[in-house]
């Protein structure tokens, strides 16, 4: 009986430990995308942002060590196709990955309403942003 009790306690502890370190199911990396010889992807911290959410946290990463310069923007997907620009923009550069950055959910909602969104990174090989490499896009996320 003691062995059975110990086994149950040990199993429960292992399951709780595994659940504590498991990544969030709602966080999402886009798939790897290829643009002009660069492979990149974009992470968002959730698939859905409810009224209580404060920020859409995101970051981008790429393979290789050359510096890319980017302009990141939030875009609402239109039902008939195409995108609506929220005019929310962040700029920077990175060699392998950006730090975790964020856009304010309330500002997104106030600008273009509830709906399905993506973050797009327009990337360039030069700081003057004359040599366009391509655009990396996040997985879709919903703002409620």
N, CA, C and O atoms as a GROMACS GRO file, in nm:
protein
  576
    1UNK      N    1   0.082  -0.120   0.000
    1UNK     CA    2   0.000   0.000   0.000
    1UNK      C    3   0.086   0.126   0.000
    1UNK      O    4   0.055   0.223  -0.068
    2UNK      N    5   0.197   0.123   0.078
    2UNK     CA    6   0.285   0.239   0.083
    2UNK      C    7   0.349   0.263  -0.054
    2UNK      O    8   0.365   0.378  -0.095
    3UNK      N    9   0.386   0.154  -0.124
    3UNK     CA   10   0.447   0.168  -0.256
    3UNK      C   11   0.348   0.230  -0.355
    3UNK      O   12   0.387   0.315  -0.435
    4UNK      N   13   0.224   0.190  -0.349
    4UNK     CA   14   0.122   0.246  -0.438
    4UNK      C   15   0.103   0.394  -0.409
    4UNK      O   16   0.095   0.475  -0.501
    5UNK      N   17   0.096   0.430  -0.282
    5UNK     CA   18   0.080   0.570  -0.244
    5UNK      C   19   0.200   0.653  -0.291
    5UNK      O   20   0.181   0.763  -0.344
    6UNK      N   21   0.322   0.601  -0.273
    6UNK     CA   22   0.442   0.672  -0.319
    6UNK      C   23   0.439   0.688  -0.471
    6UNK      O   24   0.476   0.794  -0.522
    7UNK      N   25   0.396   0.586  -0.542
    7UNK     CA   26   0.390   0.592  -0.688
    7UNK      C   27   0.291   0.699  -0.734
    7UNK      O   28   0.318   0.772  -0.829
    8UNK      N   29   0.178   0.706  -0.668
    8UNK     CA   30   0.077   0.807  -0.703
    8UNK      C   31   0.131   0.947  -0.676
    8UNK      O   32   0.115   1.035  -0.760
    9UNK      N   33   0.193   0.968  -0.562
    9UNK     CA   34   0.249   1.099  -0.528
    9UNK      C   35   0.359   1.137  -0.627
    9UNK      O   36   0.363   1.250  -0.674
   10UNK      N   37   0.447   1.043  -0.658
   10UNK     CA   38   0.556   1.071  -0.753
   10UNK      C   39   0.501   1.103  -0.891
   10UNK      O   40   0.549   1.196  -0.956
   11UNK      N   41   0.402   1.028  -0.936
   11UNK     CA   42   0.341   1.054  -1.067
   11UNK      C   43   0.276   1.192  -1.072
   11UNK      O   44   0.290   1.265  -1.170
   12UNK      N   45   0.205   1.227  -0.965
   12UNK     CA   46   0.141   1.358  -0.960
   12UNK      C   47   0.245   1.470  -0.962
   12UNK      O   48   0.227   1.570  -1.030
   13UNK      N   49   0.354   1.452  -0.888
   13UNK     CA   50   0.460   1.554  -0.886
   13UNK      C   51   0.524   1.569  -1.023
   13UNK      O   52   0.551   1.681  -1.067
   14UNK      N   53   0.547   1.459  -1.092
   14UNK     CA   54   0.605   1.465  -1.226
   14UNK      C   55   0.512   1.535  -1.324
   14UNK      O   56   0.556   1.616  -1.406
   15UNK      N   57   0.384   1.504  -1.317
   15UNK     CA   58   0.287   1.568  -1.407
   15UNK      C   59   0.278   1.718  -1.380
   15UNK      O   60   0.274   1.797  -1.474
   16UNK      N   61   0.274   1.757  -1.254
   16UNK     CA   62   0.269   1.899  -1.220
   16UNK      C   63   0.396   1.970  -1.265
   16UNK      O   64   0.389   2.083  -1.315
   17UNK      N   65   0.510   1.906  -1.249
   17UNK     CA   66   0.636   1.966  -1.294
   17UNK      C   67   0.640   1.983  -1.444
   17UNK      O   68   0.687   2.086  -1.493
   18UNK      N   69   0.592   1.884  -1.518
   18UNK     CA   70   0.589   1.894  -1.664
   18UNK      C   71   0.494   2.004  -1.709
   18UNK      O   72   0.524   2.076  -1.804
   19UNK      N   73   0.382   2.017  -1.642
   19UNK     CA   74   0.286   2.123  -1.679
   19UNK      C   75   0.343   2.261  -1.650
   19UNK      O   76   0.315   2.356  -1.722
   20UNK      N   77   0.422   2.272  -1.546
   20UNK     CA   78   0.479   2.402  -1.508
   20UNK      C   79   0.582   2.452  -1.608
   20UNK      O   80   0.596   2.573  -1.627
   21UNK      N   81   0.654   2.362  -1.672
   21UNK     CA   82   0.758   2.404  -1.766
   21UNK      C   83   0.715   2.395  -1.912
   21UNK      O   84   0.791   2.433  -2.001
   22UNK      N   85   0.596   2.345  -1.938
   22UNK     CA   86   0.548   2.334  -2.076
   22UNK      C   87   0.522   2.473  -2.132
   22UNK      O   88   0.472   2.560  -2.061
   23UNK      N   89   0.555   2.494  -2.261
   23UNK     CA   90   0.528   2.625  -2.321
   23UNK      C   91   0.379   2.650  -2.333
   23UNK      O   92   0.299   2.556  -2.340
   24UNK      N   93   0.342   2.776  -2.334
   24UNK     CA   94   0.202   2.813  -2.347
   24UNK      C   95   0.147   2.766  -2.481
   24UNK      O   96   0.210   2.787  -2.585
   25UNK      N   97   0.031   2.704  -2.478
   25UNK     CA   98  -0.028   2.654  -2.602
   25UNK      C   99  -0.077   2.768  -2.690
   25UNK      O  100  -0.092   2.750  -2.811
   26UNK      N  101  -0.103   2.884  -2.631
   26UNK     CA  102  -0.157   2.993  -2.711
   26UNK      C  103  -0.049   3.077  -2.777
   26UNK      O  104  -0.077   3.148  -2.874
   27UNK      N  105   0.074   3.070  -2.728
   27UNK     CA  106   0.182   3.145  -2.792
   27UNK      C  107   0.213   3.080  -2.926
   27UNK      O  108   0.200   2.958  -2.941
   28UNK      N  109   0.254   3.161  -3.023
   28UNK     CA  110   0.272   3.104  -3.156
   28UNK      C  111   0.390   3.166  -3.230
   28UNK      O  112   0.403   3.288  -3.238
   29UNK      N  113   0.474   3.080  -3.285
   29UNK     CA  114   0.572   3.122  -3.383
   29UNK      C  115   0.508   3.104  -3.519
   29UNK      O  116   0.435   3.007  -3.541
   30UNK      N  117   0.533   3.194  -3.610
   30UNK     CA  118   0.495   3.169  -3.748
   30UNK      C  119   0.589   3.060  -3.799
   30UNK      O  120   0.688   3.028  -3.733
   31UNK      N  121   0.559   3.004  -3.912
   31UNK     CA  122   0.654   2.911  -3.971
   31UNK      C  123   0.775   2.988  -4.023
   31UNK      O  124   0.770   3.110  -4.036
   32UNK      N  125   0.882   2.916  -4.053
   32UNK     CA  126   0.998   2.982  -4.115
   32UNK      C  127   0.960   3.030  -4.253
   32UNK      O  128   0.897   2.957  -4.330
   33UNK      N  129   0.997   3.153  -4.284
   33UNK     CA  130   0.967   3.214  -4.414
   33UNK      C  131   1.098   3.253  -4.480
   33UNK      O  132   1.191   3.298  -4.412
   34UNK      N  133   1.107   3.236  -4.611
   34UNK     CA  134   1.229   3.267  -4.684
   34UNK      C  135   1.210   3.389  -4.771
   34UNK      O  136   1.116   3.396  -4.851
   35UNK      N  137   1.299   3.486  -4.755
   35UNK     CA  138   1.296   3.610  -4.833
   35UNK      C  139   1.438   3.647  -4.874
   35UNK      O  140   1.522   3.674  -4.788
   36UNK      N  141   1.466   3.647  -5.003
   36UNK     CA  142   1.596   3.691  -5.056
   36UNK      C  143   1.714   3.625  -4.986
   36UNK      O  144   1.813   3.692  -4.955
   37UNK      N  145   1.704   3.496  -4.961
   37UNK     CA  146   1.814   3.424  -4.898
   37UNK      C  147   1.815   3.429  -4.747
   37UNK      O  148   1.905   3.371  -4.685
   38UNK      N  149   1.720   3.494  -4.686
   38UNK     CA  150   1.709   3.500  -4.540
   38UNK      C  151   1.590   3.415  -4.495
   38UNK      O  152   1.486   3.414  -4.560
   39UNK      N  153   1.608   3.344  -4.384
   39UNK     CA  154   1.498   3.269  -4.323
   39UNK      C  155   1.464   3.336  -4.191
   39UNK      O  156   1.550   3.356  -4.106
   40UNK      N  157   1.336   3.371  -4.174
   40UNK     CA  158   1.294   3.438  -4.052
   40UNK      C  159   1.157   3.392  -4.008
   40UNK      O  160   1.083   3.331  -4.085
   41UNK      N  161   1.124   3.423  -3.885
   41UNK     CA  162   0.991   3.393  -3.832
   41UNK      C  163   0.958   3.493  -3.722
   41UNK      O  164   1.046   3.560  -3.669
   42UNK      N  165   0.828   3.501  -3.690
   42UNK     CA  166   0.780   3.600  -3.594
   42UNK      C  167   0.698   3.529  -3.486
   42UNK      O  168   0.614   3.444  -3.517
   43UNK      N  169   0.721   3.565  -3.361
   43UNK     CA  170   0.653   3.508  -3.246
   43UNK      C  171   0.554   3.609  -3.189
   43UNK      O  172   0.584   3.727  -3.179
   44UNK      N  173   0.435   3.562  -3.152
   44UNK     CA  174   0.342   3.641  -3.070
   44UNK      C  175   0.309   3.559  -2.946
   44UNK      O  176   0.307   3.436  -2.951
   45UNK      N  177   0.283   3.626  -2.835
   45UNK     CA  178   0.267   3.555  -2.708
   45UNK      C  179   0.130   3.494  -2.687
   45UNK      O  180   0.109   3.425  -2.587
   46UNK      N  181   0.036   3.517  -2.776
   46UNK     CA  182  -0.097   3.457  -2.764
   46UNK      C  183  -0.164   3.454  -2.901
   46UNK      O  184  -0.126   3.527  -2.992
   47UNK      N  185  -0.263   3.368  -2.913
   47UNK     CA  186  -0.342   3.362  -3.036
   47UNK      C  187  -0.466   3.450  -3.026
   47UNK      O  188  -0.523   3.489  -3.127
   48UNK      N  189  -0.507   3.480  -2.902
   48UNK     CA  190  -0.626   3.563  -2.879
   48UNK      C  191  -0.597   3.661  -2.766
   48UNK      O  192  -0.539   3.625  -2.663
   49UNK      N  193  -0.639   3.786  -2.786
   49UNK     CA  194  -0.623   3.890  -2.686
   49UNK      C  195  -0.763   3.941  -2.649
   49UNK      O  196  -0.832   4.001  -2.732
   50UNK      N  197  -0.803   3.916  -2.525
   50UNK     CA  198  -0.936   3.955  -2.478
   50UNK      C  199  -0.932   4.098  -2.425
   50UNK      O  200  -0.828   4.164  -2.428
   51UNK      N  201  -1.046   4.144  -2.377
   51UNK     CA  202  -1.056   4.281  -2.326
   51UNK      C  203  -0.958   4.306  -2.211
   51UNK      O  204  -0.914   4.420  -2.192
   52UNK      N  205  -0.924   4.204  -2.136
   52UNK     CA  206  -0.832   4.221  -2.024
   52UNK      C  207  -0.685   4.221  -2.061
   52UNK      O  208  -0.600   4.252  -1.977
   53UNK      N  209  -0.654   4.188  -2.185
   53UNK     CA  210  -0.513   4.183  -2.228
   53UNK      C  211  -0.458   4.324  -2.244
   53UNK      O  212  -0.530   4.414  -2.288
   54UNK      N  213  -0.333   4.342  -2.209
   54UNK     CA  214  -0.275   4.477  -2.219
   54UNK      C  215  -0.184   4.493  -2.340
   54UNK      O  216  -0.185   4.598  -2.404
   55UNK      N  217  -0.103   4.391  -2.373
   55UNK     CA  218  -0.010   4.405  -2.484
   55UNK      C  219  -0.004   4.280  -2.570
   55UNK      O  220  -0.028   4.169  -2.523
   56UNK      N  221   0.028   4.300  -2.697
   56UNK     CA  222   0.066   4.192  -2.788
   56UNK      C  223   0.218   4.191  -2.784
   56UNK      O  224   0.283   4.279  -2.840
   57UNK      N  225   0.274   4.091  -2.718
   57UNK     CA  226   0.420   4.079  -2.712
   57UNK      C  227   0.467   4.000  -2.833
   57UNK      O  228   0.408   3.898  -2.868
   58UNK      N  229   0.575   4.046  -2.895
   58UNK     CA  230   0.624   3.981  -3.016
   58UNK      C  231   0.776   3.988  -3.021
   58UNK      O  232   0.839   4.070  -2.955
   59UNK      N  233   0.831   3.901  -3.101
   59UNK     CA  234   0.973   3.909  -3.134
   59UNK      C  235   0.994   3.837  -3.266
   59UNK      O  236   0.912   3.756  -3.308
   60UNK      N  237   1.106   3.867  -3.329
   60UNK     CA  238   1.141   3.803  -3.456
   60UNK      C  239   1.279   3.741  -3.442
   60UNK      O  240   1.362   3.789  -3.365
   61UNK      N  241   1.302   3.636  -3.519
   61UNK     CA  242   1.435   3.578  -3.524
   61UNK      C  243   1.463   3.533  -3.666
   61UNK      O  244   1.372   3.509  -3.745
   62UNK      N  245   1.591   3.522  -3.697
   62UNK     CA  246   1.631   3.477  -3.829
   62UNK      C  247   1.754   3.389  -3.817
   62UNK      O  248   1.822   3.388  -3.714
   63UNK      N  249   1.781   3.316  -3.923
   63UNK     CA  250   1.902   3.235  -3.929
   63UNK      C  251   2.013   3.321  -3.988
   63UNK      O  252   1.987   3.410  -4.069
   64UNK      N  253   2.135   3.294  -3.948
   64UNK     CA  254   2.248   3.372  -3.997
   64UNK      C  255   2.280   3.486  -3.903
   64UNK      O  256   2.207   3.512  -3.808
   65UNK      N  257   2.392   3.555  -3.931
   65UNK     CA  258   2.437   3.658  -3.838
   65UNK      C  259   2.445   3.798  -3.899
   65UNK      O  260   2.489   3.891  -3.832
   66UNK      N  261   2.404   3.814  -4.024
   66UNK     CA  262   2.406   3.948  -4.083
   66UNK      C  263   2.294   4.032  -4.023
   66UNK      O  264   2.185   3.982  -3.994
   67UNK      N  265   2.320   4.160  -4.004
   67UNK     CA  266   2.222   4.250  -3.945
   67UNK      C  267   2.110   4.282  -4.044
   67UNK      O  268   2.136   4.312  -4.160
   68UNK      N  269   1.987   4.274  -3.996
   68UNK     CA  270   1.871   4.320  -4.074
   68UNK      C  271   1.810   4.439  -4.002
   68UNK      O  272   1.807   4.444  -3.879
   69UNK      N  273   1.762   4.533  -4.079
   69UNK     CA  274   1.692   4.652  -4.028
   69UNK      C  275   1.545   4.633  -4.061
   69UNK      O  276   1.511   4.589  -4.171
   70UNK      N  277   1.458   4.667  -3.967
   70UNK     CA  278   1.316   4.637  -3.989
   70UNK      C  279   1.226   4.753  -3.951
   70UNK      O  280   1.260   4.839  -3.871
   71UNK      N  281   1.109   4.750  -4.013
   71UNK     CA  282   0.994   4.829  -3.970
   71UNK      C  283   0.883   4.730  -3.944
   71UNK      O  284   0.840   4.659  -4.036
   72UNK      N  285   0.835   4.722  -3.821
   72UNK     CA  286   0.729   4.628  -3.784
   72UNK      C  287   0.598   4.704  -3.769
   72UNK      O  288   0.594   4.811  -3.709
   73UNK      N  289   0.492   4.648  -3.824
   73UNK     CA  290   0.361   4.710  -3.813
   73UNK      C  291   0.253   4.609  -3.784
   73UNK      O  292   0.269   4.490  -3.812
   74UNK      N  293   0.143   4.656  -3.729
   74UNK     CA  294   0.026   4.572  -3.701
   74UNK      C  295  -0.077   4.598  -3.810
   74UNK      O  296  -0.108   4.713  -3.841
   75UNK      N  297  -0.130   4.490  -3.867
   75UNK     CA  298  -0.226   4.500  -3.976
   75UNK      C  299  -0.348   4.414  -3.946
   75UNK      O  300  -0.336   4.301  -3.899
   76UNK      N  301  -0.466   4.470  -3.973
   76UNK     CA  302  -0.591   4.395  -3.957
   76UNK      C  303  -0.623   4.327  -4.089
   76UNK      O  304  -0.616   4.389  -4.195
   77UNK      N  305  -0.657   4.198  -4.083
   77UNK     CA  306  -0.694   4.124  -4.203
   77UNK      C  307  -0.838   4.157  -4.239
   77UNK      O  308  -0.927   4.151  -4.154
   78UNK      N  309  -0.860   4.192  -4.365
   78UNK     CA  310  -0.996   4.222  -4.412
   78UNK      C  311  -1.063   4.094  -4.460
   78UNK      O  312  -0.997   4.004  -4.512
   79UNK      N  313  -1.194   4.086  -4.441
   79UNK     CA  314  -1.267   3.964  -4.476
   79UNK      C  315  -1.259   3.933  -4.624
   79UNK      O  316  -1.258   3.816  -4.662
   80UNK      N  317  -1.254   4.034  -4.708
   80UNK     CA  318  -1.246   4.011  -4.852
   80UNK      C  319  -1.103   3.997  -4.903
   80UNK      O  320  -1.081   3.992  -5.024
   81UNK      N  321  -1.008   3.990  -4.812
   81UNK     CA  322  -0.867   3.984  -4.849
   81UNK      C  323  -0.803   4.120  -4.829
   81UNK      O  324  -0.871   4.222  -4.823
   82UNK      N  325  -0.674   4.120  -4.818
   82UNK     CA  326  -0.601   4.245  -4.798
   82UNK      C  327  -0.587   4.279  -4.651
   82UNK      O  328  -0.634   4.206  -4.564
   83UNK      N  329  -0.522   4.391  -4.626
   83UNK     CA  330  -0.489   4.432  -4.490
   83UNK      C  331  -0.523   4.578  -4.468
   83UNK      O  332  -0.517   4.659  -4.560
   84UNK      N  333  -0.560   4.612  -4.345
   84UNK     CA  334  -0.580   4.750  -4.304
   84UNK      C  335  -0.466   4.787  -4.209
   84UNK      O  336  -0.445   4.719  -4.109
   85UNK      N  337  -0.395   4.894  -4.240
   85UNK     CA  338  -0.282   4.938  -4.159
   85UNK      C  339  -0.332   5.011  -4.034
   85UNK      O  340  -0.415   5.102  -4.044
   86UNK      N  341  -0.283   4.972  -3.919
   86UNK     CA  342  -0.319   5.041  -3.794
   86UNK      C  343  -0.232   5.166  -3.772
   86UNK      O  344  -0.260   5.246  -3.684
   87UNK      N  345  -0.130   5.181  -3.852
   87UNK     CA  346  -0.031   5.289  -3.837
   87UNK      C  347   0.046   5.280  -3.705
   87UNK      O  348   0.100   5.380  -3.659
   88UNK      N  349   0.049   5.163  -3.646
   88UNK     CA  350   0.133   5.138  -3.529
   88UNK      C  351   0.263   5.075  -3.579
   88UNK      O  352   0.260   4.969  -3.641
   89UNK      N  353   0.375   5.140  -3.553
   89UNK     CA  354   0.502   5.100  -3.613
   89UNK      C  355   0.613   5.098  -3.508
   89UNK      O  356   0.617   5.183  -3.419
   90UNK      N  357   0.702   5.002  -3.521
   90UNK     CA  358   0.824   4.998  -3.442
   90UNK      C  359   0.940   4.969  -3.537
   90UNK      O  360   0.925   4.892  -3.632
   91UNK      N  361   1.055   5.031  -3.510
   91UNK     CA  362   1.171   5.014  -3.597
   91UNK      C  363   1.290   4.968  -3.516
   91UNK      O  364   1.300   4.994  -3.396
   92UNK      N  365   1.382   4.899  -3.584
   92UNK     CA  366   1.503   4.855  -3.516
   92UNK      C  367   1.589   4.772  -3.607
   92UNK      O  368   1.571   4.771  -3.729
   93UNK      N  369   1.682   4.701  -3.547
   93UNK     CA  370   1.769   4.610  -3.621
   93UNK      C  371   1.802   4.491  -3.532
   93UNK      O  372   1.790   4.498  -3.409
   94UNK      N  373   1.843   4.382  -3.595
   94UNK     CA  374   1.882   4.264  -3.518
   94UNK      C  375   1.974   4.175  -3.601
   94UNK      O  376   1.969   4.176  -3.724
   95UNK      N  377   2.057   4.098  -3.531
   95UNK     CA  378   2.146   4.004  -3.597
   95UNK      C  379   2.084   3.865  -3.600
   95UNK      O  380   2.078   3.802  -3.706
   96UNK      N  381   2.037   3.817  -3.487
   96UNK     CA  382   1.973   3.685  -3.482
   96UNK      C  383   1.829   3.693  -3.432
   96UNK      O  384   1.743   3.618  -3.479
   97UNK      N  385   1.802   3.782  -3.335
   97UNK     CA  386   1.666   3.794  -3.282
   97UNK      C  387   1.646   3.933  -3.222
   97UNK      O  388   1.740   3.993  -3.169
   98UNK      N  389   1.524   3.981  -3.231
   98UNK     CA  390   1.490   4.107  -3.164
   98UNK      C  391   1.466   4.076  -3.017
   98UNK      O  392   1.437   3.961  -2.982
   99UNK      N  393   1.478   4.173  -2.930
   99UNK     CA  394   1.429   4.152  -2.793
   99UNK      C  395   1.276   4.142  -2.798
   99UNK      O  396   1.215   4.175  -2.900
  100UNK      N  397   1.215   4.098  -2.691
  100UNK     CA  398   1.069   4.094  -2.684
  100UNK      C  399   1.017   4.238  -2.687
  100UNK      O  400   1.059   4.322  -2.608
  101UNK      N  401   0.925   4.265  -2.779
  101UNK     CA  402   0.869   4.398  -2.796
  101UNK      C  403   0.718   4.388  -2.780
  101UNK      O  404   0.664   4.277  -2.772
  102UNK      N  405   0.648   4.502  -2.777
  102UNK     CA  406   0.503   4.493  -2.758
  102UNK      C  407   0.429   4.608  -2.824
  102UNK      O  408   0.480   4.718  -2.839
  103UNK      N  409   0.305   4.577  -2.863
  103UNK     CA  410   0.208   4.675  -2.910
  103UNK      C  411   0.092   4.673  -2.810
  103UNK      O  412   0.058   4.568  -2.757
  104UNK      N  413   0.033   4.788  -2.784
  104UNK     CA  414  -0.076   4.800  -2.687
  104UNK      C  415  -0.208   4.752  -2.748
  104UNK      O  416  -0.250   4.801  -2.853
  105UNK      N  417  -0.272   4.656  -2.682
  105UNK     CA  418  -0.397   4.597  -2.733
  105UNK      C  419  -0.508   4.701  -2.742
  105UNK      O  420  -0.581   4.705  -2.841
  106UNK      N  421  -0.522   4.785  -2.640
  106UNK     CA  422  -0.628   4.886  -2.640
  106UNK      C  423  -0.610   4.983  -2.757
  106UNK      O  424  -0.708   5.023  -2.820
  107UNK      N  425  -0.486   5.020  -2.786
  107UNK     CA  426  -0.460   5.110  -2.898
  107UNK      C  427  -0.496   5.044  -3.030
  107UNK      O  428  -0.556   5.107  -3.118
  108UNK      N  429  -0.461   4.916  -3.046
  108UNK     CA  430  -0.497   4.842  -3.167
  108UNK      C  431  -0.649   4.842  -3.183
  108UNK      O  432  -0.700   4.874  -3.290
  109UNK      N  433  -0.720   4.806  -3.076
  109UNK     CA  434  -0.866   4.797  -3.080
  109UNK      C  435  -0.929   4.933  -3.111
  109UNK      O  436  -1.024   4.941  -3.188
  110UNK      N  437  -0.876   5.039  -3.052
  110UNK     CA  438  -0.930   5.173  -3.075
  110UNK      C  439  -0.907   5.220  -3.218
  110UNK      O  440  -0.990   5.293  -3.273
  111UNK      N  441  -0.796   5.181  -3.279
  111UNK     CA  442  -0.765   5.227  -3.415
  111UNK      C  443  -0.847   5.155  -3.521
  111UNK      O  444  -0.901   5.219  -3.611
  112UNK      N  445  -0.857   5.022  -3.511
  112UNK     CA  446  -0.922   4.947  -3.619
  112UNK      C  447  -1.022   4.842  -3.572
  112UNK      O  448  -1.073   4.765  -3.653
  113UNK      N  449  -1.052   4.838  -3.443
  113UNK     CA  450  -1.158   4.751  -3.394
  113UNK      C  451  -1.115   4.607  -3.368
  113UNK      O  452  -0.998   4.571  -3.384
  114UNK      N  453  -1.212   4.528  -3.327
  114UNK     CA  454  -1.189   4.387  -3.301
  114UNK      C  455  -1.169   4.315  -3.434
  114UNK      O  456  -1.218   4.360  -3.538
  115UNK      N  457  -1.097   4.203  -3.430
  115UNK     CA  458  -1.078   4.126  -3.552
  115UNK      C  459  -0.950   4.045  -3.552
  115UNK      O  460  -0.888   4.024  -3.448
  116UNK      N  461  -0.913   4.001  -3.671
  116UNK     CA  462  -0.795   3.918  -3.691
  116UNK      C  463  -0.680   4.005  -3.741
  116UNK      O  464  -0.698   4.085  -3.833
  117UNK      N  465  -0.564   3.988  -3.682
  117UNK     CA  466  -0.449   4.073  -3.710
  117UNK      C  467  -0.324   3.990  -3.738
  117UNK      O  468  -0.319   3.871  -3.707
  118UNK      N  469  -0.224   4.055  -3.797
  118UNK     CA  470  -0.089   4.000  -3.809
  118UNK      C  471   0.010   4.113  -3.782
  118UNK      O  472  -0.022   4.231  -3.794
  119UNK      N  473   0.130   4.075  -3.746
  119UNK     CA  474   0.242   4.169  -3.740
  119UNK      C  475   0.330   4.139  -3.860
  119UNK      O  476   0.366   4.023  -3.884
  120UNK      N  477   0.366   4.242  -3.934
  120UNK     CA  478   0.456   4.225  -4.048
  120UNK      C  479   0.584   4.302  -4.023
  120UNK      O  480   0.582   4.416  -3.977
  121UNK      N  481   0.697   4.238  -4.055
  121UNK     CA  482   0.828   4.303  -4.048
  121UNK      C  483   0.879   4.321  -4.189
  121UNK      O  484   0.911   4.223  -4.257
  122UNK      N  485   0.888   4.445  -4.234
  122UNK     CA  486   0.954   4.475  -4.360
  122UNK      C  487   1.102   4.486  -4.330
  122UNK      O  488   1.142   4.566  -4.246
  123UNK      N  489   1.184   4.405  -4.396
  123UNK     CA  490   1.326   4.396  -4.362
  123UNK      C  491   1.415   4.448  -4.474
  123UNK      O  492   1.385   4.434  -4.592
  124UNK      N  493   1.525   4.508  -4.432
  124UNK     CA  494   1.621   4.571  -4.523
  124UNK      C  495   1.762   4.532  -4.480
  124UNK      O  496   1.787   4.503  -4.363
  125UNK      N  497   1.855   4.533  -4.576
  125UNK     CA  498   1.993   4.498  -4.542
  125UNK      C  499   2.076   4.621  -4.505
  125UNK      O  500   2.190   4.607  -4.461
  126UNK      N  501   2.020   4.741  -4.521
  126UNK     CA  502   2.093   4.864  -4.490
  126UNK      C  503   2.012   4.953  -4.396
  126UNK      O  504   1.889   4.949  -4.397
  127UNK      N  505   2.081   5.032  -4.316
  127UNK     CA  506   2.014   5.116  -4.217
  127UNK      C  507   1.931   5.226  -4.281
  127UNK      O  508   1.837   5.276  -4.220
  128UNK      N  509   1.964   5.266  -4.404
  128UNK     CA  510   1.886   5.366  -4.475
  128UNK      C  511   1.759   5.309  -4.536
  128UNK      O  512   1.677   5.383  -4.591
  129UNK      N  513   1.743   5.178  -4.525
  129UNK     CA  514   1.625   5.105  -4.573
  129UNK      C  515   1.599   5.129  -4.722
  129UNK      O  516   1.486   5.156  -4.764
  130UNK      N  517   1.707   5.118  -4.800
  130UNK     CA  518   1.695   5.128  -4.945
  130UNK      C  519   1.698   4.990  -5.011
  130UNK      O  520   1.645   4.972  -5.120
  131UNK      N  521   1.762   4.892  -4.945
  131UNK     CA  522   1.775   4.759  -5.002
  131UNK      C  523   1.677   4.664  -4.933
  131UNK      O  524   1.710   4.600  -4.833
  132UNK      N  525   1.556   4.656  -4.990
  132UNK     CA  526   1.447   4.576  -4.933
  132UNK      C  527   1.478   4.427  -4.949
  132UNK      O  528   1.509   4.381  -5.058
  133UNK      N  529   1.468   4.353  -4.840
  133UNK     CA  530   1.490   4.208  -4.840
  133UNK      C  531   1.359   4.133  -4.857
  133UNK      O  532   1.350   4.040  -4.938
  134UNK      N  533   1.257   4.173  -4.783
  134UNK     CA  534   1.129   4.104  -4.786
  134UNK      C  535   1.052   4.128  -4.657
  134UNK      O  536   1.097   4.202  -4.570
  135UNK      N  537   0.937   4.063  -4.647
  135UNK     CA  538   0.849   4.081  -4.531
  135UNK      C  539   0.827   3.947  -4.462
  135UNK      O  540   0.792   3.848  -4.526
  136UNK      N  541   0.848   3.946  -4.332
  136UNK     CA  542   0.816   3.830  -4.249
  136UNK      C  543   0.688   3.860  -4.173
  136UNK      O  544   0.670   3.970  -4.120
  137UNK      N  545   0.598   3.761  -4.168
  137UNK     CA  546   0.466   3.783  -4.108
  137UNK      C  547   0.442   3.686  -3.994
  137UNK      O  548   0.479   3.569  -4.001
  138UNK      N  549   0.379   3.736  -3.888
  138UNK     CA  550   0.343   3.652  -3.773
  138UNK      C  551   0.226   3.561  -3.810
  138UNK      O  552   0.162   3.577  -3.914
  139UNK      N  553   0.200   3.465  -3.722
  139UNK     CA  554   0.075   3.390  -3.731
  139UNK      C  555  -0.039   3.487  -3.700
  139UNK      O  556  -0.018   3.588  -3.633
  140UNK      N  557  -0.158   3.456  -3.748
  140UNK     CA  558  -0.274   3.542  -3.721
  140UNK      C  559  -0.307   3.538  -3.572
  140UNK      O  560  -0.290   3.436  -3.505
  141UNK      N  561  -0.354   3.652  -3.520
  141UNK     CA  562  -0.403   3.656  -3.383
  141UNK      C  563  -0.531   3.739  -3.380
  141UNK      O  564  -0.555   3.822  -3.467
  142UNK      N  565  -0.613   3.714  -3.280
  142UNK     CA  566  -0.744   3.777  -3.270
  142UNK      C  567  -0.744   3.877  -3.155
  142UNK      O  568  -0.697   3.848  -3.045
  143UNK      N  569  -0.798   3.995  -3.183
  143UNK     CA  570  -0.819   4.097  -3.080
  143UNK      C  571  -0.969   4.105  -3.057
  143UNK      O  572  -1.045   4.135  -3.149
  144UNK      N  573  -1.013   4.077  -2.934
  144UNK     CA  574  -1.156   4.079  -2.900
  144UNK      C  575  -1.191   4.204  -2.824
  144UNK      O  576  -1.307   4.224  -2.787
   0.00000   0.00000   0.00000
